[in-house]
């Protein structure tokens, strides 16, 4: 998809990778300007599987956004949504199905695959 990822007014290709499992895990890849969709697809199909695709994208020096740095950190099982709020781009990290005490986190993407936490939402369970 094309998205103003860096808040420059230019649309940048952003690729969402989904594990395809029952409890899905996702990561985003934002390659450098000039990288074609065919190159990204070739990288993904050559890697053959989920984790090797993430490593292959990092090895190419592309920006990769995972659960690292969020409350989910390396536990995975997350969904990532892109959001534009007041002309700024954010990533919304939320729990996949089956997570206990789900948290949703609004993150600001930084270059190099880094994230800055903007806001954290904790789902409150019913108190009976």
KOLTORVO-378160 format. One record per residue: z, y, x of N, C-alpha, C in turn. Coordinates in Angstrom, 2 decimals, padded with zeros to 5 digits. Example, Ala and Ser with C-alpha at 12.3 -4.5 7.8 and 13.67 -1.06 7.14 Angstrom:
+---------+---------+---------+---------+---------+---------+---------+---------+---------+
:      nZ :      nY :      nX :     caZ :     caY :     caX :      cZ :      cY :      cX :
+---------+---------+---------+---------+---------+---------+---------+---------+---------+
:  007.80 : -005.69 :  013.19 :  007.80 : -004.50 :  012.30 :  007.80 : -003.30 :  013.20 :
:  007.08 : -002.25 :  012.85 :  007.14 : -001.06 :  013.67 :  007.87 :  000.03 :  012.90 :
+---------+---------+---------+---------+---------+---------+---------+---------+---------+
***
This chain:
+---------+---------+---------+---------+---------+---------+---------+---------+---------+
:      nZ :      nY :      nX :     caZ :     caY :     caX :      cZ :      cY :      cX :
+---------+---------+---------+---------+---------+---------+---------+---------+---------+
:  000.00 : -001.16 :  000.84 :  000.00 :  000.00 :  000.00 :  000.00 :  001.23 :  000.89 :
: -000.50 :  002.34 :  000.37 : -000.48 :  003.60 :  001.10 :  000.69 :  004.43 :  000.60 :
:  001.45 :  005.01 :  001.53 :  002.68 :  005.71 :  001.17 :  002.94 :  006.79 :  002.22 :
:  003.42 :  007.95 :  001.81 :  003.77 :  009.02 :  002.75 :  005.09 :  008.65 :  003.43 :
:  005.05 :  007.66 :  004.27 :  006.24 :  007.05 :  004.86 :  007.00 :  008.00 :  005.77 :
:  006.27 :  008.83 :  006.53 :  006.89 :  009.70 :  007.53 :  007.07 :  011.13 :  007.03 :
:  006.86 :  011.39 :  005.74 :  007.03 :  012.73 :  005.14 :  006.15 :  013.78 :  005.81 :
:  004.93 :  013.39 :  006.15 :  004.00 :  014.32 :  006.80 :  002.92 :  014.80 :  005.85 :
:  002.87 :  014.24 :  004.65 :  001.78 :  014.54 :  003.73 :  000.61 :  013.59 :  003.89 :
:  000.65 :  012.73 :  004.92 : -000.40 :  011.75 :  005.15 :  000.04 :  010.39 :  004.63 :
: -000.87 :  009.72 :  003.94 : -000.58 :  008.37 :  003.47 : -000.71 :  007.39 :  004.62 :
:  000.28 :  006.54 :  004.77 :  000.36 :  005.57 :  005.85 :  000.35 :  004.17 :  005.23 :
: -000.41 :  003.24 :  005.81 : -000.36 :  001.86 :  005.31 :  001.02 :  001.25 :  005.56 :
:  001.60 :  000.66 :  004.52 :  002.90 : -000.01 :  004.60 :  002.70 : -001.41 :  004.03 :
:  003.16 : -002.42 :  004.75 :  002.98 : -003.81 :  004.35 :  004.33 : -004.44 :  004.06 :
:  004.47 : -004.99 :  002.86 :  005.69 : -005.67 :  002.45 :  005.48 : -007.17 :  002.61 :
:  006.34 : -007.80 :  003.39 :  006.31 : -009.25 :  003.58 :  007.45 : -009.84 :  002.78 :
:  007.16 : -010.88 :  002.02 :  008.13 : -011.53 :  001.14 :  008.19 : -013.00 :  001.52 :
:  009.40 : -013.54 :  001.64 :  009.57 : -014.93 :  002.07 :  009.01 : -015.93 :  001.07 :
:  008.92 : -015.53 : -000.21 :  008.40 : -016.43 : -001.22 :  009.35 : -017.52 : -001.64 :
:  010.60 : -017.44 : -001.21 :  011.59 : -018.44 : -001.58 :  012.24 : -018.08 : -002.91 :
:  013.03 : -018.97 : -003.46 :  013.73 : -018.72 : -004.72 :  014.60 : -017.48 : -004.58 :
:  015.38 : -017.40 : -003.49 :  016.16 : -016.20 : -003.19 :  015.40 : -015.47 : -002.11 :
:  014.59 : -014.51 : -002.53 :  013.64 : -013.91 : -001.61 :  014.30 : -012.99 : -000.59 :
:  013.63 : -012.86 :  000.52 :  014.00 : -011.94 :  001.57 :  012.73 : -011.17 :  001.91 :
:  012.86 : -009.91 :  002.24 :  011.68 : -009.10 :  002.49 :  011.86 : -008.28 :  003.76 :
:  010.73 : -007.91 :  004.35 :  010.74 : -006.89 :  005.40 :  009.46 : -006.09 :  005.30 :
:  009.51 : -004.86 :  005.81 :  008.36 : -003.96 :  005.80 :  007.80 : -003.83 :  007.20 :
:  006.48 : -003.70 :  007.29 :  005.82 : -003.42 :  008.55 :  005.01 : -002.15 :  008.38 :
:  005.21 : -001.21 :  009.31 :  004.44 :  000.03 :  009.33 :  003.78 :  000.10 :  010.71 :
:  002.51 : -000.34 :  010.78 :  001.84 : -000.33 :  012.08 :  001.47 :  001.10 :  012.50 :
:  001.07 :  001.23 :  013.75 :  000.63 :  002.52 :  014.25 : -000.67 :  002.95 :  013.55 :
: -000.93 :  004.24 :  013.54 : -002.16 :  004.78 :  012.95 : -003.35 :  004.12 :  013.64 :
: -004.32 :  003.74 :  012.84 : -005.54 :  003.14 :  013.37 : -005.57 :  001.62 :  013.29 :
: -004.43 :  001.01 :  013.07 : -004.40 : -000.45 :  012.92 : -004.98 : -000.79 :  011.55 :
: -005.91 : -001.70 :  011.51 : -006.58 : -002.04 :  010.26 : -005.81 : -003.11 :  009.49 :
: -006.13 : -003.19 :  008.20 : -005.52 : -004.22 :  007.35 : -005.89 : -005.61 :  007.88 :
: -007.11 : -005.75 :  008.38 : -007.54 : -007.04 :  008.93 : -006.67 : -007.44 :  010.13 :
: -006.29 : -006.48 :  010.97 : -005.43 : -006.78 :  012.11 : -004.04 : -007.24 :  011.66 :
: -003.51 : -006.60 :  010.62 : -002.19 : -006.99 :  010.10 : -002.27 : -008.39 :  009.49 :
: -003.31 : -008.65 :  008.72 : -003.48 : -009.98 :  008.12 : -003.66 : -011.04 :  009.19 :
: -004.42 : -010.73 :  010.23 : -004.61 : -011.68 :  011.32 : -003.28 : -011.99 :  012.02 :
: -002.48 : -010.95 :  012.26 : -001.16 : -011.15 :  012.87 : -000.32 : -012.08 :  012.00 :
: -000.30 : -011.82 :  010.69 :  000.54 : -012.60 :  009.76 :  000.07 : -014.05 :  009.68 :
: -001.23 : -014.27 :  009.56 : -001.73 : -015.64 :  009.44 : -001.62 : -016.39 :  010.77 :
: -001.78 : -015.70 :  011.88 : -001.63 : -016.35 :  013.19 : -000.19 : -016.77 :  013.43 :
:  000.76 : -015.97 :  012.93 :  002.18 : -016.28 :  013.12 :  002.55 : -017.54 :  012.35 :
:  001.91 : -017.73 :  011.18 :  002.09 : -018.97 :  010.43 :  003.29 : -019.03 :  009.52 :
:  004.36 : -018.32 :  009.80 :  005.54 : -018.41 :  008.95 :  006.28 : -017.09 :  008.98 :
:  007.33 : -017.05 :  008.19 :  008.12 : -015.85 :  007.92 :  008.70 : -015.20 :  009.18 :
:  009.58 : -015.87 :  009.87 :  010.25 : -015.28 :  011.04 :  009.29 : -015.00 :  012.19 :
:  008.34 : -015.90 :  012.49 :  007.38 : -015.57 :  013.54 :  006.53 : -014.33 :  013.21 :
:  006.25 : -014.08 :  011.93 :  005.48 : -012.88 :  011.56 :  006.27 : -011.62 :  011.89 :
:  007.56 : -011.64 :  011.60 :  008.41 : -010.48 :  011.93 :  008.43 : -010.25 :  013.44 :
:  008.60 : -011.31 :  014.22 :  008.62 : -011.20 :  015.69 :  007.27 : -010.72 :  016.22 :
:  006.18 : -011.23 :  015.64 :  004.84 : -010.84 :  016.10 :  004.58 : -009.35 :  015.84 :
:  005.03 : -008.85 :  014.70 :  004.86 : -007.42 :  014.39 :  005.66 : -006.57 :  015.37 :
:  006.88 : -006.98 :  015.68 :  007.70 : -006.25 :  016.66 :  007.06 : -006.29 :  018.05 :
:  006.50 : -007.45 :  018.42 :  005.87 : -007.60 :  019.73 :  004.69 : -006.65 :  019.89 :
:  004.04 : -006.31 :  018.79 :  002.92 : -005.37 :  018.83 :  003.39 : -003.92 :  018.88 :
:  004.72 : -003.72 :  018.76 :  005.26 : -002.36 :  018.80 :  005.22 : -001.65 :  017.46 :
:  004.97 : -002.42 :  016.39 :  004.93 : -001.82 :  015.06 :  006.35 : -001.61 :  014.54 :
:  006.52 : -000.65 :  013.64 :  007.81 : -000.40 :  013.00 :  008.07 : -001.51 :  011.99 :
:  009.22 : -002.20 :  012.14 :  009.59 : -003.30 :  011.25 :  010.96 : -002.97 :  010.67 :
:  011.07 : -003.04 :  009.33 :  012.32 : -002.73 :  008.64 :  012.82 : -003.97 :  007.92 :
:  014.00 : -004.43 :  008.32 :  014.62 : -005.64 :  007.78 :  015.98 : -005.27 :  007.19 :
:  016.83 : -006.26 :  006.97 :  018.19 : -006.02 :  006.47 :  019.11 : -005.53 :  007.58 :
:  018.70 : -005.62 :  008.84 :  019.54 : -005.18 :  009.96 :  019.90 : -003.71 :  009.78 :
:  021.18 : -003.40 :  009.91 :  021.63 : -002.02 :  009.77 :  022.04 : -001.66 :  008.35 :
:  021.89 : -002.60 :  007.42 :  022.33 : -002.39 :  006.04 :  023.60 : -003.23 :  005.83 :
:  024.28 : -003.07 :  004.69 :  025.44 : -003.94 :  004.44 :  025.09 : -005.43 :  004.44 :
:  023.82 : -005.75 :  004.23 :  023.39 : -007.15 :  004.24 :  023.16 : -007.64 :  005.66 :
:  022.94 : -006.72 :  006.57 :  022.68 : -006.95 :  007.98 :  021.82 : -008.18 :  008.16 :
:  022.29 : -009.20 :  008.82 :  021.44 : -010.36 :  009.09 :  021.62 : -011.47 :  008.07 :
:  022.28 : -011.17 :  006.96 :  022.48 : -012.18 :  005.93 :  021.21 : -012.38 :  005.11 :
:  020.32 : -011.39 :  005.15 :  019.06 : -011.49 :  004.42 :  019.25 : -011.47 :  002.93 :
:  018.36 : -012.12 :  002.23 :  018.34 : -012.22 :  000.78 :  018.37 : -010.81 :  000.16 :
:  017.38 : -010.02 :  000.54 :  017.30 : -008.66 :  000.03 :  015.92 : -008.38 : -000.53 :
:  015.86 : -007.32 : -001.33 :  014.61 : -006.75 : -001.80 :  014.54 : -005.33 : -001.27 :
:  013.35 : -004.90 : -000.90 :  013.15 : -003.54 : -000.41 :  012.16 : -002.85 : -001.33 :
:  012.51 : -001.66 : -001.80 :  011.62 : -000.84 : -002.62 :  011.40 :  000.49 : -001.90 :
:  010.19 :  001.02 : -002.03 :  009.88 :  002.34 : -001.49 :  010.19 :  003.38 : -002.56 :
:  010.75 :  004.52 : -002.16 :  011.08 :  005.57 : -003.11 :  010.70 :  006.92 : -002.53 :
:  010.16 :  007.81 : -003.38 :  009.90 :  009.20 : -003.00 :  010.85 :  010.04 : -003.85 :
:  011.74 :  010.78 : -003.20 :  012.69 :  011.62 : -003.90 :  012.62 :  013.01 : -003.28 :
:  012.29 :  014.02 : -004.08 :  012.18 :  015.40 : -003.60 :  011.32 :  015.49 : -002.34 :
:  010.13 :  014.90 : -002.38 :  009.16 :  014.93 : -001.28 :  009.66 :  014.29 :  000.01 :
:  010.56 :  013.36 : -000.10 :  011.03 :  012.60 :  001.07 :  010.94 :  011.11 :  000.75 :
:  010.67 :  010.32 :  001.77 :  010.53 :  008.87 :  001.61 :  011.81 :  008.16 :  001.99 :
:  012.14 :  007.15 :  001.19 :  013.35 :  006.36 :  001.41 :  013.03 :  004.89 :  001.16 :
:  013.91 :  004.03 :  001.67 :  013.86 :  002.61 :  001.37 :  015.11 :  002.28 :  000.58 :
:  014.93 :  001.56 : -000.52 :  016.05 :  001.15 : -001.35 :  016.24 : -000.34 : -001.14 :
:  017.35 : -000.72 : -000.53 :  017.68 : -002.11 : -000.26 :  018.61 : -002.60 : -001.35 :
:  018.27 : -003.73 : -001.96 :  019.12 : -004.29 : -003.01 :  019.18 : -005.81 : -002.87 :
:  020.19 : -006.38 : -003.49 :  020.41 : -007.83 : -003.39 :  019.41 : -008.60 : -004.23 :
:  019.01 : -009.74 : -003.70 :  018.23 : -010.68 : -004.50 :  019.19 : -011.38 : -005.46 :
:  018.65 : -012.18 : -006.33 :  019.47 : -012.93 : -007.28 :  020.50 : -013.80 : -006.56 :
:  021.64 : -013.96 : -007.18 :  022.65 : -014.87 : -006.65 :  023.63 : -014.24 : -005.68 :
:  023.48 : -012.95 : -005.38 :  024.39 : -012.31 : -004.45 :  025.67 : -011.91 : -005.17 :
:  026.82 : -012.14 : -004.56 :  028.11 : -011.76 : -005.12 :  028.39 : -010.32 : -004.70 :
:  028.96 : -009.51 : -005.61 :  029.23 : -008.09 : -005.34 :  028.01 : -007.38 : -004.78 :
:  026.92 : -007.33 : -005.53 :  025.71 : -006.73 : -004.99 :  025.88 : -005.24 : -004.68 :
:  025.29 : -004.84 : -003.59 :  025.29 : -003.46 : -003.15 :  023.84 : -003.02 : -003.06 :
:  023.57 : -001.79 : -003.45 :  022.26 : -001.19 : -003.27 :  022.43 : -000.02 : -002.32 :
:  021.53 :  000.08 : -001.34 :  021.65 :  001.09 : -000.31 :  020.37 :  001.90 : -000.22 :
:  020.52 :  003.22 : -000.24 :  019.39 :  004.13 : -000.04 :  019.36 :  004.49 :  001.45 :
:  018.26 :  004.13 :  002.12 :  018.14 :  004.33 :  003.57 :  016.95 :  005.23 :  003.88 :
:  017.08 :  006.03 :  004.92 :  015.97 :  006.87 :  005.40 :  015.38 :  006.17 :  006.61 :
:  014.09 :  005.80 :  006.55 :  013.49 :  005.12 :  007.70 :  013.31 :  006.08 :  008.88 :
:  013.60 :  005.57 :  010.07 :  013.39 :  006.31 :  011.31 :  012.37 :  005.52 :  012.12 :
:  011.71 :  006.18 :  013.02 :  010.74 :  005.48 :  013.86 :  011.44 :  004.41 :  014.70 :
:  010.69 :  003.39 :  015.05 :  011.25 :  002.31 :  015.84 :  012.01 :  001.28 :  015.03 :
:  011.85 :  001.31 :  013.69 :  012.51 :  000.33 :  012.84 :  013.97 :  000.62 :  012.57 :
:  014.42 :  001.80 :  012.91 :  015.82 :  002.18 :  012.68 :  015.98 :  002.75 :  011.27 :
:  017.21 :  002.71 :  010.76 :  017.51 :  003.21 :  009.42 :  018.73 :  004.13 :  009.45 :
:  018.72 :  005.13 :  008.59 :  019.87 :  006.01 :  008.42 :  020.36 :  005.84 :  006.98 :
:  021.65 :  005.52 :  006.81 :  022.22 :  005.33 :  005.48 :  022.38 :  006.69 :  004.79 :
:  021.86 :  006.79 :  003.58 :  021.98 :  008.02 :  002.79 :  023.06 :  007.85 :  001.72 :
:  023.04 :  006.71 :  001.02 :  023.98 :  006.49 : -000.07 :  024.12 :  004.98 : -000.31 :
:  025.33 :  004.56 : -000.70 :  025.60 :  003.15 : -000.99 :  026.16 :  003.05 : -002.42 :
:  025.58 :  002.14 : -003.18 :  026.01 :  001.90 : -004.56 :  026.57 :  000.49 : -004.63 :
:  027.79 :  000.36 : -005.08 :  028.42 : -000.96 : -005.24 :  028.51 : -001.28 : -006.72 :
:  028.00 : -002.44 : -007.10 :  028.11 : -002.87 : -008.50 :  029.55 : -003.30 : -008.76 :
:  030.12 : -002.76 : -009.80 :  031.50 : -003.09 : -010.15 :  031.50 : -004.19 : -011.20 :
:  032.28 : -005.24 : -010.93 :  032.37 : -006.34 : -011.88 :  033.28 : -005.95 : -013.04 :
:  033.08 : -006.59 : -014.16 :  033.92 : -006.35 : -015.33 :  035.35 : -006.80 : -015.05 :
:  036.31 : -005.98 : -015.44 :  037.73 : -006.33 : -015.29 :  038.26 : -006.71 : -016.68 :
:  038.56 : -007.95 : -016.85 :  039.01 : -008.42 : -018.17 :  040.48 : -008.70 : -018.16 :
+---------+---------+---------+---------+---------+---------+---------+---------+---------+
***
